[in-house]
Amino acid sequence: MLRIRRIHDALYPANQKVIIQVQDIIRAQFPSVKEEKIQQLTEQLHNPLKYKFRSILLVADNYKGSVDAFALLFHAPDLNFSFLDYIATKKGFSGR
């Protein structure tokens, strides 16, 4: 089974594991993304005022905690504007 859920922050150990898997997917699918930008994900979720966007991380995982895909959106509520920054699946998962 597949479930889609939102990750709000990295405060809980289960969420930390999910974020690490998302970062691994970014590294695998987008090799040109700098490591500094990948490492910012946790801070973007925790401190939206610093980045002027509210980060919305959606993950598709199985009930065992393995992340199969994710989407990262940024929302500026003051501008009523959102954009999709990343959407990706783990290697070998697409097309199922």
N, C-alpha and C positions, 0 to 999 in steps of 0.2 A: 504494500500500500504506500501511497505517496500522500504527504500532507504539505500544505503551504502555510507558513507562519511568519510573523514579523518578529525580528530581533530588535529589541529596544535599546539594549546597552550590553556592556561586557562585564557587568557586576557579578553575574552568576557563573559558576564554573561551566555549566552546560552551554551557556551562551558564548563563553570564551572559546570553547572547543569548536563551536559552529563558525565563529569569526575566523579562527585559524584555517578551517577548511575553505571558507570563502576566499581568504587571502591566497591559499594554495591554488584555487581555481583561477584567480586573476593572474597569478604568475604563469600558470600553464597555458591559458588561453590568450593572454595579452602580454607577451614577453617584452614588449617595448615600454611598458609602464614601469616607471622608476620605483625602486623599493621604498623610498621615502613616502611616496603617494599611497602605496599599499599599506604601509604601517600607520597611516593617518586614519584609517577606517575606524578604529576603536575610539579615537579622539573625536572624530566627526559625529559618531553616535552619542557620545557623552556630552559634548560641548557645542551645540548648534550655534550659539551666539558668536563663537570665535570664527566660524566659517560662513556666517550669515545665511545658512540654509539648514533646514531640518532634514536630517538624513533618515531615509526609510529603507531598511534592509529587509527584503523578503527572501526566504529560503524555501526550497522544495527539498524535503528530506524524507527518509523512511523512518519508521518508528524506532530504529536502532541508533539513530543519531548521525547517519551518514548523509552528508549534503550532496544532492544530485545536481542542483541548479540554484541560481540566486539572481536577484535583480536589486540594483542599488539606485534609488531615486533621491533627488534633492528637491526640497520644496521651500519656496520663499513665501510665507503666508502674507507678508506685507504687500507683495506684488501680485498675489494670487497666481503664482507661476510655479511650475514643476518641470523637471527634466529627468529623463532616464539616462543615467551615466553608464551603467553596465547591465547587461543581461547575458548570462552564460551558463553552460552546463559543464560538468566535469568531463575530462577526456574520455571518449568512448561511450558516452551516455546519449548523445544526440541521435535523433532518428528512431527512438524506441517508442 
